[in-house]
Amino acid sequence: MKKMKLNLIAALLTCLSLPMAAQNTAEDEFEIIFTDDGNQREVIGVPMALYMSELDSLMSLYHNQNYLTIDDDCVSRNESPNYTEEEIQDRLSRMPCTINMTYNPIVKQFIDRYVLRMRKSVSVMLGSSNFYMPIFEQALESYNVPLELKYLPIIESALNPKAVSRAGATGLWQFMLATGKQYGLRVNSLVDDRKDPIRSSYAAAHLLRDLYRIFGDWTLAIAAYNCGPENVNKAIRRSGGNRDYWTIYPYLPAETRGYVPAFIAANYVMTYYCEHNICPMLTNLPEHTDTVVVNKNVSFSTLAKFCGIDINLLRELNPQYRRDLVNGLSEPSTIRMPVSAINKFVEAQDSIMAYDAQHHSSYSYAATEERSSTKSSSSRSYSRSNSYRSSSSSRSYSNTRSYGRGSSSTSSSSGSTSRYGRSSRTSTSAAYSSGSYKKGRRG
């Protein structure tokens, strides 16, 4: 039934695509060849999400399959109107942003890519944004950074929580291993906190705030998020000390030259999609969820058996657990489930823990991450920070409970402030000095 539903959605969304005027070469997928008025040829790298956000990949995600539907009341013509540069520039200027949304021929190239070639993907991302944008906004607000940064995951992962770049950047916010650990994200054989949308959002907000404190300019901070502060500082030195993004632009890596324009284009298309005849998919949000904290190991299969919850939904709500095991013995760990399942867990907690201890071992779990990643080599994931507060704007996470032996834990975020709270230039730059902070296609 789910497969039929997926095929139906894919077929219906085909009508949203705009026929291409000319055949695209393979090179067009990865880079834009731009020739300026002086006939100078320039190669601009395309962020991975813009060439890997295929509909089949996005619709393979559990929440997209189960909670996104076609809006039959939205009639989308199979075309995007042609607007003048003055009209697009005026729209960008009217957006309620503190980050300067510059319009130029390079930004236009990325806007065209979204509203022409990626119409189906934009439709899906608009539907998925109902899941993620409230989480992003809450995290960004907690660090007092501009809310328009919530569209960075559009160009980082196309809102695909299973996304992994060739360089190993993982998650909605595409954290590299070293940077994720610096910002409090656990990564080991059982847990990859980069895959949690809430923790990763707080980690990303923390990182962006630190980058802004280094450069004092949001476009430079965004560029540094992509290529690291050292590359941005190098471009500043090569430009003679200028700290304007568009002035140092020629000295940045190829992909970073396309990163800020893609960010501006993502803000534009997610705001003015109606003007380009793009219909967002409807979202039927899943039932409210809550979290509990356990001090013992418990498997997903046991939770599914006793709490009456689909194991795939458990994986969707708890993507950080790589082997279907909540490893509470290592440290108090959170489980997120629908409220109805939480109530069953509370009633049967002793039986659940006893059953799991008798039937399962922490060494006997298959790596669910490996199973789920075989469908799409382009899949990415998401990240967390230990500055996470147990909350979400779209669901109820505030009433965190603790079960099992030992003292209760009200949050899994202990220690993050003392360890990563430093926001000086030294603490942030250290993660990149060895070259370990790389994002996108470069490895």
Disulfide bonds with the S-S distance in Angstrom:
Cys74-Cys279 1.90
